[in-house]
Amino acid sequence: MESFNKRVFELLALPTEFPQDNISESKANVIRGMHLQKNNPQGKLVTAIRGHIQDVCIDLRPGETFGQTYSVKLGPTKEGFRQFFYIPPGFAHGFRSLTDCIVQYKCTTLYDKESDGGINPMESGIDWGLKEEQGVTISEKDRMLPSLLDYYKACH
């Protein structure tokens, strides 16, 4: 698997410096996110190394596209791995593990604890594709994050 090719990113005018790599492991039906760094925004290149995820992001940049969500299923396919090629700075990012999974994400800036923030994943306007009877696991930290509406009010 080729998870990054600097030459391809240069041709697409995308960032080529990723000073931090993160790997997370989740059981099926875990929702992680929606995370962002407010004062030190990170672009992310996400890959499901094992298993499958529903990868999502929300545009939180000021302007007409604020609040728009994007979603794609990532994981191994017959053709290889499908990546959410690149999530720009200014987007909140998260995922739902559809199976037990290992996820890698490369970041364009280093983690900054003071800049850490996000949106409550269940109050974000995202369709997680859940049926009412499906139980999911969400961290207490993520449950305490503001709704998309409250985030918007605080920023405007």
Secondary structure, DSSP 8 states (H G I E B T S, - for coil): -----HHHHHHTT------EEEEEEE-TTEEEEEEEESSS---EEEEEEES-EEEEEEE-SSSTTTT-EEEEEEEEETTEEE-EEEE-TTEEEEEEESSSEEEEEEESS---GGGEEE--GGGSS------TT---EE-HHHHTS--HHHHHHHH-
